[in-house]
Amino acid sequence: MSGRVIQSLADGIDRAVSAPLRFLQVLGEMLMLLGQATLWGLRPPYRVGLVVQQMEFIGVGSLSIIILVSVFTGGVFGLQSVEAFRTFQADGFVGMAVSLTLTREIAPVIGALMVAGRAGSAMATELGSMRISEQIDAMATLAVNPIQYLVVPRLIAATVMMPVLTMVFDLCGITGAYMFVVGVQGVDPGPFIHNIRWFTDSSDLLMGLIKAVAFGLMVALVGCHQGYNTSGGARGVGLATMRTVVICSVSILIIDFIMTDILISLGM
């Protein structure tokens, strides 16, 4: 029994020590992949058709879930805000609270989480399946660079489409809040809209869009890295997909905190 306890402690210590090293290794691999994708993206041939195809998959394909989630997210936040502001007889400021929170935080973060769960996991699964079936190796044999063909279009498409989806989230979220707050709670629509126009400016929208660009790039990079480096057959593909969703979800929240602190320090 004591031998098992000692072995368990040794395994726990080994995992605790190896976890930071593994994190640094994965981070270095992703940065190297990003650097290679940047270099290959600047070289011809420019595969515009693949970029458009990925933009359709990431952007148009995610539109329905973004609209659905944004309407109910804005509605729930609006209903909760009404209860809080009515305590101070200031329910006319619900529109301001909803618009500022959506544009600066909720839209880019929740939108990125939805895209990570849908498109990021799909990238890892697709590239992982190509890796274990040796399609990526065959592509290199035919003098087609896999990073330029597979990774670059996904990085560009996710970076471009994530801000677009964020703006859709903003619009639908505010619309959902208006429907539930004005239609259900009976808040005066005049102050609701007036306070949105008065207190929300371009810097608030810009903060959310800057975050969306970073989130889109990160989701595509993690998905491509996990899929591109898959090993271990079908089980490896499943693990790569799972790791993509987990890493993206945690990274989005961490990056959001860091970027919020930096952007607020810059006066946004």
C-alpha positions as a printed Julia matrix, in Angstrom:
268×3 Matrix{Float64}:
   0.0    0.0     0.0
   2.77   2.42    0.89
   4.43   1.69   -2.43
   1.26   2.65   -4.3
   0.96   5.85   -2.3
   4.55   6.78   -3.06
   4.02   6.0    -6.75
   0.86   8.11   -6.82
   2.68  11.02   -5.2
   5.53  10.66   -7.65
   3.1   10.66  -10.6
   1.34  13.74   -9.21
   4.62  15.61   -8.8
   5.68  14.61  -12.29
   2.42  15.94  -13.77
   2.72  19.16  -11.79
   6.26  19.71  -13.04
   5.58  18.7   -16.65
   2.4   20.81  -17.04
   4.2   24.2   -17.29
   6.78  22.69  -19.62
   4.04  21.25  -21.81
   2.26  24.61  -21.85
   5.43  26.39  -23.01
   6.02  23.72  -25.62
   2.51  24.03  -27.06
   2.71  27.83  -26.97
   6.01  27.72  -28.85
   4.58  25.33  -31.43
   1.59  27.59  -32.04
   3.79  30.68  -32.4
   6.0   28.82  -34.87
   2.91  27.75  -36.81
   1.69  31.35  -36.85
   5.08  32.55  -38.11
   5.16  29.92  -40.86
   1.59  30.75  -41.86
   2.47  34.44  -42.04
   5.46  33.78  -44.3
   3.59  31.37  -46.56
   0.58  33.68  -46.67
   2.71  36.4   -48.24
   3.95  34.1   -51.0
   2.03  33.14  -54.15
  -0.1   31.35  -55.08
  -2.79  33.26  -53.22
  -5.61  30.8   -52.72
  -8.51  33.26  -52.62
 -11.05  30.55  -53.35
 -10.05  28.61  -50.24
 -10.25  31.77  -48.13
 -13.76  32.52  -49.4
 -14.77  28.91  -48.76
 -13.56  29.11  -45.15
 -15.2   32.51  -44.68
 -18.49  30.95  -45.76
 -18.01  28.03  -43.35
 -16.93  30.14  -40.36
 -19.07  33.22  -40.96
 -22.24  32.24  -42.8
 -22.31  28.8   -41.19
 -22.14  30.3   -37.7
 -24.7   33.02  -38.39
 -27.76  31.12  -37.19
 -26.3   30.13  -33.84
 -24.91  33.64  -33.31
 -28.33  35.21  -33.96
 -30.12  32.73  -31.69
 -27.66  33.07  -28.82
 -27.39  36.86  -29.11
 -31.15  37.48  -29.01
 -31.63  35.51  -25.82
 -28.38  36.74  -24.27
 -29.45  40.34  -24.78
 -32.95  39.53  -23.58
 -31.78  37.85  -20.37
 -29.3   40.62  -19.61
 -31.98  43.22  -20.28
 -34.46  41.53  -17.93
 -31.87  41.28  -15.17
 -30.87  44.92  -15.69
 -34.47  46.09  -15.39
 -34.75  44.52  -11.95
 -31.53  46.21  -10.83
 -32.24  49.67  -12.26
 -35.84  49.76  -11.02
 -34.46  49.65   -7.5
 -33.19  53.19   -8.17
 -36.11  54.24  -10.41
 -33.71  54.38  -13.36
 -34.98  51.68  -15.7
 -34.53  54.06  -18.64
 -30.79  53.37  -18.44
 -31.24  49.68  -19.24
 -30.49  50.36  -22.91
 -27.18  51.98  -22.01
 -26.16  49.06  -19.8
 -27.1   46.48  -22.41
 -25.38  48.25  -25.31
 -22.15  48.95  -23.43
 -21.89  45.44  -22.04
 -22.67  43.8   -25.36
 -20.33  45.87  -27.5
 -17.39  45.83  -25.09
 -17.55  42.33  -23.57
 -20.44  39.96  -24.14
 -20.6   39.98  -27.94
 -16.91  39.23  -28.67
 -16.53  36.75  -25.82
 -19.69  34.67  -26.24
 -19.47  34.94  -30.02
 -15.92  33.59  -29.92
 -16.98  30.76  -27.6
 -19.71  29.76  -30.07
 -17.31  29.88  -33.02
 -14.73  27.88  -31.07
 -17.27  25.17  -30.3
 -18.48  24.99  -33.89
 -15.71  26.03  -36.29
 -12.61  25.56  -34.13
 -13.48  21.97  -33.29
 -14.32  21.3   -36.95
 -10.9   22.57  -38.01
  -9.18  20.25  -35.56
 -11.29  17.29  -36.67
 -10.78  17.92  -40.38
  -7.03  18.46  -40.2
  -6.63  15.64  -37.7
  -8.43  13.23  -40.01
  -6.22  14.35  -42.88
  -3.14  13.82  -40.73
  -3.92  10.27  -39.62
  -5.01   9.29  -43.15
  -1.67  10.69  -44.46
  -3.36  13.19  -46.77
  -1.15  15.97  -45.42
   1.98  13.92  -46.13
   0.72  13.2   -49.65
   0.11  16.92  -50.17
   3.72  17.69  -49.23
   4.9   14.96  -51.6
   3.04  16.68  -54.43
   4.95  19.93  -53.68
   1.9   21.64  -52.14
   2.79  23.26  -48.85
   0.21  22.04  -46.29
   0.47  25.17  -44.15
  -0.2   27.45  -47.11
  -3.06  25.28  -48.36
  -4.73  24.3   -45.09
  -3.74  26.73  -42.33
  -3.44  30.14  -44.0
  -7.01  30.27  -45.42
  -8.47  29.3   -42.04
  -6.47  31.92  -40.16
  -7.43  34.68  -42.59
 -11.1   33.68  -42.69
 -11.48  33.46  -38.91
  -9.69  36.78  -38.37
 -11.95  38.52  -40.89
 -15.28  36.92  -40.03
 -15.12  37.06  -36.23
 -15.55  40.89  -36.12
 -18.46  40.58  -38.56
 -20.15  38.0   -36.34
 -19.5   40.25  -33.35
 -21.34  43.14  -35.01
 -24.24  40.81  -35.8
 -24.22  39.75  -32.14
 -24.32  43.41  -31.07
 -27.29  44.22  -33.29
 -29.31  41.11  -32.48
 -28.49  41.31  -28.78
 -29.71  44.88  -28.49
 -32.8   43.95  -30.52
 -33.5   41.02  -28.2
 -33.09  43.25  -25.16
 -35.49  45.78  -26.68
 -38.13  43.14  -27.36
 -38.02  41.65  -23.87
 -37.48  44.87  -21.91
 -39.96  47.04  -23.76
 -42.43  44.33  -24.73
 -42.44  42.29  -21.53
 -41.33  44.67  -18.77
 -43.01  47.77  -20.17
 -39.95  50.05  -20.16
 -40.43  53.28  -22.12
 -38.79  52.74  -25.55
 -37.82  56.41  -25.86
 -35.26  56.56  -23.03
 -34.12  53.03  -23.91
 -33.06  54.05  -27.43
 -31.94  57.56  -26.47
 -29.51  56.31  -23.83
 -28.04  53.78  -26.28
 -27.32  56.58  -28.75
 -26.07  58.97  -26.07
 -23.74  56.71  -24.06
 -22.47  54.24  -26.69
 -19.84  55.57  -29.07
 -17.37  54.23  -31.61
 -14.68  53.46  -29.03
 -16.97  50.95  -27.32
 -17.65  49.19  -30.61
 -13.96  49.34  -31.52
 -12.95  47.64  -28.27
 -15.19  44.69  -29.04
 -13.97  44.45  -32.63
 -10.31  44.49  -31.57
 -11.01  41.64  -29.18
 -12.91  39.79  -31.89
  -9.92  39.94  -34.24
  -7.66  38.46  -31.57
 -10.21  35.79  -30.64
 -10.76  34.77  -34.27
  -7.05  34.41  -34.91
  -6.58  32.44  -31.69
  -9.48  30.04  -32.36
  -8.22  29.21  -35.86
  -4.63  28.9   -34.67
  -5.51  26.49  -31.86
  -7.78  24.41  -34.09
  -5.2   24.18  -36.88
  -2.37  23.4   -34.45
  -4.25  20.62  -32.69
  -5.44  19.09  -35.96
  -2.13  19.47  -37.78
  -0.22  17.7   -34.99
  -2.74  14.92  -34.36
  -1.45  11.41  -33.77
  -2.87   8.17  -32.43
  -5.63   7.34  -34.88
  -9.31   8.03  -34.29
  -8.77   8.5   -30.56
  -6.18  11.16  -31.31
  -8.67  13.05  -33.48
 -11.19  13.02  -30.65
  -8.6   14.25  -28.17
  -7.49  17.01  -30.55
 -11.08  18.18  -30.93
 -11.63  18.13  -27.17
  -8.39  20.0   -26.48
  -9.28  22.62  -29.08
 -12.57  23.5   -27.38
 -11.03  23.52  -23.9
  -7.95  25.54  -24.86
  -9.99  28.04  -26.86
 -12.54  28.53  -24.07
  -9.91  29.14  -21.41
  -7.74  31.28  -23.7
 -10.66  33.5   -24.71
 -11.35  34.4   -21.09
  -7.68  34.97  -20.25
  -7.03  37.05  -23.38
 -10.22  39.02  -22.73
  -8.99  39.99  -19.26
  -5.55  41.01  -20.55
  -6.9   42.98  -23.52
  -9.54  44.71  -21.38
  -6.87  45.92  -18.98
  -4.67  47.12  -21.83
  -7.46  48.84  -23.78
  -8.84  50.58  -20.68
  -5.31  51.76  -19.86
  -5.16  53.23  -23.38
  -8.31  55.22  -22.67
 -10.87  53.16  -24.58
